[in-house]
């Protein structure tokens, strides 16, 4: 679970910079490079939500907003709320796209669907700055996006992906001895990464953990990064109030 926590820490830093409209992400340089490198090497095999999020963050940190948007949209299709938030903030700040607070609100409202406190606060802040005409357009834009990116549809895509990959590969590996590649890494841990290099710091135990492949546990673990406090090992979830419009 350590790689997920690192990703969450980086995402929090980058999202904070995006929300502030900073010209460049304002993070400790050594820490950001370390976490980005860890994301590059983390296997995203069977997890297109993480692939979109990690690749989007990598390209955003490099200032390549066109590619960042492409990958965030991929993550957004698979119910990744950070990807949806990032798209909204890019529209808010005019990064790689024309500045558009209406579209920004719609995407951030999608990101706040599960009531992550920071995401809800960002949504409400954008809403407060819209005039009445913009609010009406924002509602319509949100409704249009929700049909393709809202949890009822996007989570279903993600669940299908998890189940198909587990059925096609995981059960095979779980039912037989895990072979190694290059004398150390399991085939699973050497699955696709952002840069296509073998994952490091990845054990078969982590790769095959229930929380990575069982939908309920997977979404609960991902949500815990944003709704509560996280330490290396266990995630503690704190329920947030429903402040949706």
C-alpha positions as CSV (number, residue, x, y, z in Angstrom):
1,X,0.0,0.0,0.0
2,X,3.1,2.3,0.3
3,X,3.1,3.2,-3.4
4,X,-0.6,4.3,-3.2
5,X,0.2,6.5,-0.2
6,X,3.2,8.1,-2.0
7,X,1.0,8.7,-5.0
8,X,-1.6,10.4,-2.7
9,X,1.0,12.6,-1.1
10,X,2.3,13.8,-4.5
11,X,-1.3,14.2,-5.8
12,X,-2.1,16.4,-2.8
13,X,0.9,18.6,-3.4
14,X,0.3,19.0,-7.1
15,X,-3.5,19.5,-6.7
16,X,-2.7,22.2,-4.1
17,X,-0.4,24.0,-6.6
18,X,-3.0,23.7,-9.3
19,X,-5.8,25.0,-7.1
20,X,-3.6,28.0,-6.2
21,X,-3.0,28.7,-9.9
22,X,0.7,28.5,-9.5
23,X,2.7,28.8,-12.7
24,X,4.7,25.8,-11.6
25,X,4.0,23.1,-9.0
26,X,5.4,24.3,-5.7
27,X,6.8,21.2,-4.0
28,X,10.0,20.3,-2.3
29,X,12.1,19.4,-5.4
30,X,13.8,16.3,-3.9
31,X,10.6,14.9,-2.5
32,X,8.6,15.5,-5.7
33,X,11.3,13.8,-7.8
34,X,11.4,10.9,-5.4
35,X,7.7,10.4,-5.5
36,X,7.3,10.9,-9.2
37,X,10.1,8.3,-9.8
38,X,8.2,5.9,-7.5
39,X,5.0,6.4,-9.5
40,X,6.9,5.8,-12.7
41,X,8.1,2.5,-11.5
42,X,4.8,1.4,-9.9
43,X,2.9,-1.3,-11.8
44,X,-0.4,0.0,-13.0
45,X,-1.3,-3.4,-14.5
46,X,-5.0,-3.9,-14.5
47,X,-5.6,-0.4,-13.0
48,X,-6.3,2.2,-15.7
49,X,-7.4,4.7,-13.1
50,X,-4.0,4.7,-11.6
51,X,-2.3,4.8,-15.0
52,X,-4.3,7.9,-16.0
53,X,-3.6,9.5,-12.6
54,X,0.1,8.7,-12.4
55,X,0.9,9.6,-16.0
56,X,-1.2,12.7,-15.8
57,X,0.7,13.9,-12.7
58,X,4.0,13.1,-14.4
59,X,3.2,15.1,-17.5
60,X,1.7,17.9,-15.4
61,X,4.8,18.2,-13.3
62,X,6.8,18.4,-16.5
63,X,4.6,21.2,-17.8
64,X,3.2,19.1,-20.7
65,X,-0.4,20.0,-20.2
66,X,-1.7,18.4,-23.4
67,X,-0.5,15.0,-22.4
68,X,-1.5,15.6,-18.8
69,X,-5.0,16.2,-19.9
70,X,-5.1,13.2,-22.2
71,X,-4.1,10.9,-19.3
72,X,-6.3,12.6,-16.7
73,X,-9.3,12.0,-19.1
74,X,-8.3,8.3,-19.2
75,X,-8.2,8.1,-15.4
76,X,-11.5,10.0,-15.2
77,X,-13.2,7.4,-17.3
78,X,-12.3,4.8,-14.7
79,X,-13.7,6.7,-11.7
80,X,-10.4,8.3,-10.6
81,X,-11.5,11.3,-8.6
82,X,-8.1,13.0,-8.6
83,X,-8.0,12.8,-12.3
84,X,-11.4,14.5,-12.5
85,X,-10.3,17.2,-10.0
86,X,-7.1,17.8,-12.0
87,X,-9.1,18.3,-15.2
88,X,-11.3,20.8,-13.5
89,X,-8.3,22.7,-12.0
90,X,-6.6,22.8,-15.4
91,X,-9.8,24.5,-16.9
92,X,-9.9,26.8,-13.9
93,X,-6.3,27.9,-14.4
94,X,-6.3,27.8,-18.2
95,X,-3.5,25.2,-18.4
96,X,-3.4,23.6,-21.8
97,X,-7.0,24.7,-22.4
98,X,-8.8,27.9,-22.5
99,X,-9.7,29.1,-19.0
100,X,-13.3,28.1,-18.4
101,X,-14.7,28.3,-14.8
102,X,-18.0,26.8,-15.9
103,X,-16.4,23.6,-17.2
104,X,-14.0,23.7,-14.2
105,X,-16.9,23.6,-11.8
106,X,-18.5,20.7,-13.6
107,X,-15.4,18.5,-13.4
108,X,-14.6,19.5,-9.8
109,X,-18.2,18.7,-8.9
110,X,-17.7,15.2,-10.4
111,X,-14.5,14.9,-8.4
112,X,-16.4,15.8,-5.2
113,X,-19.1,13.1,-5.8
114,X,-17.8,11.0,-2.9
115,X,-17.5,14.0,-0.6
116,X,-13.7,14.1,-0.2
117,X,-13.5,17.2,2.1
118,X,-10.8,19.0,0.1
119,X,-12.5,18.3,-3.2
120,X,-15.9,19.6,-1.8
121,X,-14.2,22.7,-0.5
122,X,-12.7,23.4,-4.0
123,X,-16.0,22.8,-5.7
124,X,-17.8,25.2,-3.3
125,X,-15.1,27.9,-3.8
126,X,-15.5,27.8,-7.6
127,X,-19.3,27.8,-7.3
128,X,-19.2,30.9,-5.0
129,X,-17.4,32.8,-7.8
130,X,-19.8,32.0,-10.6
131,X,-22.7,34.4,-11.5
132,X,-26.2,33.0,-12.0
133,X,-25.9,32.5,-15.7
134,X,-22.6,30.6,-15.3
135,X,-24.2,28.5,-12.5
136,X,-27.0,27.4,-14.9
137,X,-24.5,26.5,-17.6
138,X,-22.3,24.7,-15.0
139,X,-25.2,22.5,-13.9
140,X,-26.0,21.6,-17.5
141,X,-22.3,20.8,-18.2
142,X,-22.1,18.7,-15.0
143,X,-25.2,16.7,-15.9
144,X,-23.8,16.0,-19.4
145,X,-20.4,14.9,-18.0
146,X,-22.0,12.8,-15.3
147,X,-23.6,10.4,-17.8
148,X,-20.1,9.3,-18.9
149,X,-17.9,10.0,-15.9
150,X,-20.1,9.7,-12.8
151,X,-19.6,6.8,-10.5
152,X,-22.6,4.7,-11.7
153,X,-20.9,4.4,-15.1
154,X,-17.2,5.0,-14.4
155,X,-17.0,2.6,-11.4
156,X,-18.7,-0.1,-13.5
157,X,-15.9,0.3,-16.0
158,X,-13.3,0.0,-13.3
159,X,-14.9,-3.0,-11.7
160,X,-15.1,-4.8,-15.0
161,X,-11.4,-4.1,-15.6
162,X,-10.4,-5.5,-12.2
163,X,-12.5,-8.6,-12.6
164,X,-11.4,-9.3,-16.1
165,X,-7.7,-8.9,-15.3
166,X,-8.0,-11.0,-12.2
167,X,-9.9,-13.7,-14.1
168,X,-7.4,-13.7,-16.9
169,X,-4.2,-13.6,-15.0
170,X,-4.4,-13.3,-11.2
171,X,-6.2,-16.5,-10.5
172,X,-3.7,-18.3,-12.7
173,X,-0.7,-16.9,-10.8
174,X,-2.5,-17.4,-7.4
175,X,-3.1,-21.1,-8.2
176,X,0.5,-21.9,-9.3
177,X,3.9,-21.0,-8.1
178,X,4.9,-17.5,-9.0
179,X,7.8,-17.5,-11.5
180,X,10.4,-14.8,-11.4
181,X,11.8,-12.7,-14.2
182,X,15.4,-11.7,-14.2
183,X,16.0,-13.6,-11.0
184,X,13.9,-11.5,-8.7
185,X,10.7,-9.8,-9.9
186,X,7.4,-11.7,-10.2
187,X,5.7,-11.4,-13.5
188,X,2.9,-9.3,-11.9
189,X,5.3,-6.8,-10.3
190,X,7.0,-6.4,-13.7
191,X,3.7,-5.5,-15.3
192,X,3.2,-2.2,-17.3
193,X,4.4,1.0,-15.7
194,X,4.3,4.6,-16.9
195,X,7.7,4.3,-18.5
196,X,7.4,0.6,-19.3
197,X,10.2,-0.3,-17.0
198,X,10.1,-3.1,-14.4
199,X,8.5,-2.1,-11.1
200,X,10.8,-1.9,-8.1
201,X,10.0,-2.3,-4.4
202,X,7.1,-4.5,-5.5
203,X,6.6,-8.0,-3.9
204,X,4.1,-10.6,-5.1
205,X,2.5,-10.3,-1.7
206,X,1.7,-6.6,-2.3
207,X,0.8,-7.2,-6.0
208,X,-1.7,-9.9,-5.2
209,X,-3.2,-8.2,-2.1
210,X,-7.0,-8.4,-1.9
211,X,-7.3,-4.6,-1.7
212,X,-5.8,-4.2,-5.1
213,X,-8.2,-6.5,-6.9
214,X,-11.5,-6.8,-5.0
215,X,-13.6,-3.8,-6.0
216,X,-15.1,-2.9,-2.6
217,X,-11.7,-3.1,-0.9
218,X,-10.0,-1.3,-3.7
219,X,-12.4,1.7,-3.7
220,X,-12.4,1.9,0.1
221,X,-8.6,2.0,0.1
222,X,-8.4,4.7,-2.6
223,X,-11.1,6.7,-0.9
224,X,-9.4,6.6,2.5
225,X,-6.5,8.6,1.0
226,X,-8.9,11.6,0.7
227,X,-11.5,11.1,3.4
228,X,-9.3,10.3,6.4
229,X,-5.7,10.0,7.6
230,X,-3.3,7.5,6.1
231,X,-0.2,5.9,7.6
232,X,2.0,3.3,6.0
233,X,0.0,0.1,6.5
234,X,-3.5,0.8,7.5
235,X,-6.0,3.4,6.2
236,X,-8.3,5.1,8.7
237,X,-11.5,6.5,7.1
238,X,-13.3,9.5,8.5
239,X,-16.8,10.0,7.1
240,X,-17.3,13.5,5.7
241,X,-20.6,15.4,5.8
242,X,-22.6,15.6,2.6
243,X,-22.4,19.1,1.4
244,X,-23.4,18.6,-2.2
245,X,-25.5,21.1,-4.1
